[in-house]
Amino acid sequence: MKRLFTIVSLLVLSKFSAQTWATEDQYIQKFAKYAVEEMEKYKIPASITLAQGLLETGGGQSRLALEGKNHFGIKCKEDWTGKTMKHTDDAPNECFRVYDDPRQSYEDHSIFLSTRKYYANLFNLDMKDYKAWATGLKKAGYATNPRYASILIGKIERYKLYEFDNTNSKEALYAVLKLYPDLKDDRAFMAQLEPEKYTRKVKEPVTVEVPYKQTSYAQQQKRVERIKTKAEILNTILIKSHPNDGLKYIIIPEDTNVEFIAKKFKISESKLMKWNELESDVLKKNEIVFLESKNSDGITATYKAEAGEDMHDIAQKFGIKLNKLYAKNRMDEGQKPSAGQVIYLIDKKPRN
């Protein structure tokens, strides 16, 4: 009897899980149309755009994609005037663009590739030669991973993304259905494909009058809101691992002081002051604080200083000792970089 129950249970479970797609499949089903639209406008293979989106977002699950609708990891740069968010990538708290809609992220990616001179040679390639495009992106310096081209090609071939290089925006969803035929039973997907068939007639809205009480909003707020105290926020601090050789650091979530951090992590105040080259014991919100001595070098060769940044900001961002950073760039202590100035993080700046 138990065996029979087990078999029946498995059959039931298999029925309900038959259309449970993997994360990357869901991403393709949702965003393939955007990639095809961009291909039509900017002549970038849809397979390449979609594979890059898959890789950059981890199948749509990255923090940048979920919170910032940023699918290609595009940073703020000097010309960005839209919304931003802080995210740790090559360094902690880097500035990334935030979009209102993922479609904007897809178009921004197209603009990024089509307007940068070092990607110009890509547009001389056959638009259906995804292997040449993947190799060309790596050669142009799009990514530092030596396997970047082969990873893109692997995703394109695994999911047959090259099919989207042979379609157009009007037929893109049919191309998705060809790759995932079980979507024919998915009402939400089919409603996109055949909206006239799946759109229900909406009844006229009915207005219902609700008596207004002057105190109702305030009472509701008291029930649903819980305001964290400063101490509670500070107690949520987590130790992070810096990209520069795994250095231990934290990001200050609320204004505090060195004494509090020293007691919390059982490190002397003098060490924290020395390791972080602090001139004051006041720590501001979003400030980076290292819990061990920083390194003499960064992990990337150079960095362009942003407006308002000083050398201490850059030293903290990349986990480099401040005196070493000054020396590498042949700068005097206290000297500030100008916006866009190339800062050397590993080797010493060449003499003019």
C-alpha positions as CSV (number, residue, x, y, z in Angstrom):
1,M,0.0,0.0,0.0
2,K,2.8,2.4,0.9
3,R,4.5,1.6,-2.4
4,L,1.3,2.4,-4.3
5,F,0.9,5.7,-2.4
6,T,4.5,6.6,-3.3
7,I,4.0,5.9,-7.0
8,V,0.8,7.9,-7.1
9,S,2.5,10.8,-5.2
10,L,5.3,10.8,-7.7
11,L,2.9,10.9,-10.6
12,V,1.0,13.8,-9.1
13,L,4.2,15.7,-8.3
14,S,5.5,15.1,-11.9
15,K,2.2,16.5,-13.2
16,F,2.5,19.7,-11.2
17,S,6.2,20.2,-11.9
18,A,6.2,19.5,-15.6
19,Q,6.2,23.2,-16.5
20,T,8.5,24.4,-13.7
21,W,11.2,26.1,-15.7
22,A,14.8,26.6,-14.7
23,T,15.8,30.1,-13.8
24,E,17.7,30.7,-17.1
25,D,14.8,29.3,-19.2
26,Q,12.5,31.8,-17.5
27,Y,14.9,34.6,-18.3
28,I,15.0,33.7,-21.9
29,Q,11.2,33.4,-22.1
30,K,10.8,36.9,-20.6
31,F,13.6,38.9,-22.2
32,A,14.2,37.3,-25.6
33,K,11.8,39.8,-27.2
34,Y,13.9,42.8,-25.9
35,A,17.1,41.3,-27.3
36,V,15.5,40.9,-30.7
37,E,14.1,44.5,-30.6
38,E,17.7,45.8,-29.9
39,M,19.1,43.7,-32.7
40,E,16.7,45.4,-35.2
41,K,17.7,48.9,-33.9
42,Y,21.4,48.5,-33.3
43,K,22.5,45.5,-35.3
44,I,23.8,43.5,-32.3
45,P,23.0,39.8,-32.5
46,A,20.1,39.0,-30.2
47,S,21.9,35.8,-29.1
48,I,24.8,37.8,-27.8
49,T,22.7,40.3,-25.9
50,L,20.6,37.6,-24.4
51,A,23.6,35.5,-23.4
52,Q,25.2,38.5,-21.8
53,G,22.0,39.3,-19.9
54,L,21.9,35.7,-18.7
55,L,25.5,35.8,-17.5
56,E,25.4,39.2,-15.9
57,T,22.2,38.6,-13.9
58,G,22.6,35.0,-13.0
59,G,19.4,34.2,-14.9
60,G,17.7,37.4,-13.6
61,Q,18.5,36.8,-9.9
62,S,21.3,39.3,-9.3
63,R,20.7,42.2,-6.9
64,L,21.3,44.7,-9.7
65,A,18.6,43.1,-11.9
66,L,16.1,42.7,-9.1
67,E,16.5,46.1,-7.4
68,G,17.9,48.3,-10.1
69,K,16.5,46.6,-13.3
70,N,20.1,46.8,-14.5
71,H,20.8,43.6,-16.5
72,F,24.3,44.4,-17.9
73,G,26.1,45.9,-14.9
74,I,26.5,49.3,-16.4
75,K,28.1,51.7,-14.0
76,C,27.1,55.4,-13.5
77,K,30.0,57.1,-15.3
78,E,30.2,60.9,-15.6
79,D,27.3,61.3,-18.1
80,W,24.6,59.5,-16.1
81,T,21.9,61.7,-14.5
82,G,19.3,59.1,-13.7
83,K,18.7,57.1,-10.5
84,T,21.6,55.1,-9.0
85,M,22.4,52.4,-6.5
86,K,25.5,51.2,-4.6
87,H,26.7,47.7,-5.3
88,T,29.9,45.8,-4.7
89,D,31.6,44.7,-7.9
90,D,35.3,45.2,-8.5
91,A,35.2,47.3,-5.3
92,P,32.7,48.0,-2.5
93,N,29.9,50.6,-3.0
94,E,30.4,51.3,-6.7
95,C,27.8,53.4,-8.4
96,F,25.5,51.6,-10.8
97,R,22.6,52.9,-13.0
98,V,19.0,52.2,-12.0
99,Y,16.3,51.9,-14.6
100,D,12.5,52.1,-14.4
101,D,12.1,49.1,-16.8
102,P,14.5,46.3,-17.9
103,R,13.8,47.4,-21.5
104,Q,15.7,50.6,-20.8
105,S,18.6,48.6,-19.5
106,Y,18.7,46.6,-22.8
107,E,18.7,49.7,-24.9
108,D,21.4,51.4,-22.7
109,H,23.5,48.3,-23.3
110,S,23.0,48.6,-27.0
111,I,24.0,52.3,-26.9
112,F,27.0,51.5,-24.8
113,L,28.3,49.1,-27.4
114,S,27.4,51.1,-30.4
115,T,28.9,54.4,-29.2
116,R,32.3,53.2,-27.8
117,K,35.1,53.4,-30.3
118,Y,36.8,50.2,-28.9
119,Y,33.7,48.2,-29.9
120,A,33.5,49.7,-33.4
121,N,35.1,46.7,-35.1
122,L,32.3,44.4,-33.9
123,F,29.9,46.1,-36.2
124,N,31.9,45.0,-39.2
125,L,31.2,41.3,-38.3
126,D,28.4,39.2,-39.7
127,M,25.4,39.8,-37.4
128,K,24.7,36.0,-37.3
129,D,28.2,35.0,-36.4
130,Y,27.8,34.9,-32.7
131,K,31.2,33.2,-32.2
132,A,33.0,36.1,-33.8
133,W,31.0,38.6,-31.7
134,A,31.8,36.7,-28.5
135,T,35.5,36.6,-29.3
136,G,35.4,40.2,-30.4
137,L,33.8,41.4,-27.2
138,K,36.6,39.7,-25.2
139,K,39.3,41.1,-27.4
140,A,37.8,44.6,-27.0
141,G,38.1,44.3,-23.2
142,Y,34.4,44.0,-22.4
143,A,35.2,41.5,-19.6
144,T,38.4,40.5,-17.7
145,N,37.5,36.8,-17.4
146,P,39.7,34.9,-19.9
147,R,36.9,32.5,-20.6
148,Y,34.3,35.1,-21.3
149,A,33.9,34.3,-25.0
150,S,33.6,30.6,-24.4
151,I,31.1,31.1,-21.6
152,L,28.9,33.2,-23.9
153,I,29.2,30.7,-26.8
154,G,28.3,27.9,-24.3
155,K,25.1,29.6,-23.2
156,I,24.1,30.4,-26.8
157,E,24.5,26.8,-27.9
158,R,23.1,25.2,-24.8
159,Y,19.8,27.3,-25.1
160,K,19.8,27.6,-28.9
161,L,19.8,31.4,-28.6
162,Y,21.0,31.7,-32.2
163,E,17.4,31.0,-33.2
164,F,16.7,34.6,-32.1
165,D,19.2,35.9,-34.7
166,N,16.9,34.7,-37.4
167,T,13.7,36.3,-36.3
168,N,12.2,39.8,-35.9
169,S,10.4,41.5,-33.1
170,K,6.9,40.6,-34.4
171,E,7.9,36.9,-34.5
172,A,10.1,36.8,-31.4
173,L,7.5,35.2,-29.1
174,Y,6.8,32.5,-31.7
175,A,10.5,31.8,-31.6
176,V,10.3,31.4,-27.8
177,L,7.3,29.1,-28.2
178,K,9.3,27.0,-30.7
179,L,12.0,26.5,-28.1
180,Y,9.5,25.9,-25.3
181,P,6.4,24.3,-26.8
182,D,4.9,23.6,-23.4
183,L,4.3,27.3,-23.1
184,K,1.1,26.7,-25.1
185,D,-0.5,25.8,-21.8
186,D,0.7,28.9,-20.1
187,R,-2.1,31.5,-20.2
188,A,0.1,34.4,-19.3
189,F,2.5,33.7,-22.1
190,M,-0.2,33.0,-24.6
191,A,-2.0,36.2,-23.7
192,Q,1.1,38.0,-25.0
193,L,1.1,36.0,-28.2
194,E,-2.7,36.2,-28.8
195,P,-4.1,39.1,-26.7
196,E,-7.4,39.2,-28.5
197,K,-8.1,35.6,-27.5
198,Y,-7.1,35.8,-23.9
199,T,-8.2,39.3,-22.9
200,R,-11.4,39.3,-20.9
201,K,-14.0,42.1,-21.2
202,V,-13.7,44.3,-18.1
203,K,-16.9,45.3,-16.3
204,E,-17.6,48.9,-15.5
205,P,-16.0,49.8,-12.2
206,V,-18.3,50.3,-9.2
207,T,-17.6,53.1,-6.8
208,V,-18.0,52.3,-3.2
209,E,-18.1,55.1,-0.6
210,V,-16.1,54.4,2.5
211,P,-16.6,56.7,5.6
212,Y,-13.4,58.6,6.3
213,K,-11.9,58.8,9.8
214,Q,-9.4,61.5,10.5
215,T,-7.4,59.2,12.8
216,S,-7.5,56.0,10.7
217,Y,-4.2,56.6,8.8
218,A,-2.2,57.4,11.9
219,Q,-3.7,54.3,13.7
220,Q,-2.9,52.1,10.7
221,Q,0.7,53.4,10.6
222,K,1.2,52.5,14.2
223,R,0.0,49.0,13.5
224,V,2.1,48.3,10.4
225,E,5.3,50.3,10.8
226,R,8.1,49.4,13.1
227,I,10.9,52.0,13.3
228,K,14.3,50.6,13.9
229,T,16.4,52.4,16.4
230,K,20.0,53.5,15.6
231,A,21.3,50.7,17.8
232,E,19.2,48.1,16.0
233,I,20.5,49.2,12.7
234,L,24.1,49.1,13.8
235,N,23.7,45.6,15.2
236,T,22.9,44.3,11.7
237,I,26.4,45.1,10.4
238,L,27.9,42.0,8.6
239,I,31.5,41.4,7.8
240,K,32.1,41.3,4.1
241,S,34.9,39.9,2.0
242,H,36.6,42.5,-0.3
243,P,37.5,41.6,-3.9
244,N,41.1,42.6,-3.1
245,D,42.4,39.3,-1.7
246,G,39.4,38.8,0.6
247,L,40.1,41.6,3.0
248,K,37.5,41.8,5.8
249,Y,35.5,45.0,5.8
250,I,32.2,46.5,6.8
251,I,29.9,49.2,5.4
252,I,28.6,51.6,8.1
253,P,24.8,51.5,7.9
254,E,24.2,54.6,10.2
255,D,26.4,57.4,11.6
256,T,28.5,56.1,14.5
257,N,32.0,56.3,15.9
258,V,35.2,54.2,16.0
259,E,34.6,53.2,19.6
260,F,31.3,51.5,18.8
261,I,32.9,49.5,15.9
262,A,36.0,48.6,18.0
263,K,33.8,47.2,20.8
264,K,31.5,45.4,18.5
265,F,34.3,43.6,16.6
266,K,36.8,43.4,19.5
267,I,39.5,45.4,17.7
268,S,41.4,48.3,19.3
269,E,40.4,51.8,18.3
270,S,44.1,52.6,17.4
271,K,44.3,49.7,14.9
272,L,41.0,50.7,13.2
273,M,42.2,54.3,13.0
274,K,45.6,53.2,11.5
275,W,44.3,50.6,9.1
276,N,41.7,53.0,7.7
277,E,43.9,56.2,7.8
278,L,41.2,58.0,9.8
279,E,41.7,61.6,10.9
280,S,38.5,61.6,13.1
281,D,36.7,58.9,15.1
282,V,33.4,59.9,13.5
283,L,32.1,57.3,11.0
284,K,29.5,58.4,8.4
285,K,26.7,56.3,6.9
286,N,28.0,54.1,3.9
287,E,31.6,54.6,4.9
288,I,33.9,51.6,4.2
289,V,35.8,50.4,7.3
290,F,38.5,47.6,7.1
291,L,38.9,45.2,10.0
292,E,42.5,44.4,9.0
293,S,45.4,46.1,7.3
294,K,44.8,46.9,3.6
295,N,47.0,45.7,0.8
296,S,49.8,47.6,-1.1
297,D,48.2,47.0,-4.5
298,G,44.7,46.8,-6.1
299,I,43.4,44.1,-8.3
300,T,42.7,46.2,-11.4
301,A,45.4,48.3,-13.1
302,T,43.7,51.7,-13.2
303,Y,40.6,53.6,-12.2
304,K,39.1,56.9,-13.3
305,A,38.4,59.2,-10.4
306,E,34.8,60.4,-10.0
307,A,33.8,63.9,-9.3
308,G,34.1,64.7,-5.6
309,E,36.3,61.7,-4.7
310,D,39.5,62.1,-2.8
311,M,42.5,59.7,-2.6
312,H,41.2,58.3,0.7
313,D,37.9,57.4,-0.9
314,I,39.7,55.5,-3.7
315,A,42.0,53.8,-1.2
316,Q,39.0,52.5,0.8
317,K,37.1,51.5,-2.4
318,F,40.0,49.3,-3.6
319,G,41.5,48.2,-0.3
320,I,44.8,49.9,-0.8
321,K,47.0,51.6,1.7
322,L,46.7,55.4,1.3
323,N,50.4,56.2,1.3
324,K,51.0,53.5,-1.3
325,L,48.3,55.0,-3.5
326,Y,49.8,58.4,-3.3
327,A,53.3,57.0,-4.2
328,K,52.0,55.0,-7.2
329,N,50.5,58.1,-8.6
330,R,53.4,60.5,-7.9
331,M,51.1,62.7,-5.8
332,D,51.7,64.6,-2.6
333,E,49.8,63.7,0.6
334,G,46.5,65.5,0.6
335,Q,46.5,66.2,-3.1
336,K,43.1,65.6,-4.7
337,P,42.5,63.9,-8.1
338,S,40.5,65.7,-10.7
339,A,37.3,64.1,-12.1
340,G,38.3,61.6,-14.8
341,Q,41.9,61.4,-13.7
342,V,43.4,58.0,-14.2
343,I,44.6,56.5,-10.9
344,Y,47.1,53.7,-11.0
345,L,46.3,50.9,-8.5
346,I,49.1,48.3,-9.2
347,D,52.0,49.8,-11.1
348,K,53.5,53.2,-10.6
349,K,52.3,56.0,-12.9
350,P,54.7,56.5,-15.9
351,R,56.7,59.6,-15.9
352,N,55.6,62.2,-18.5
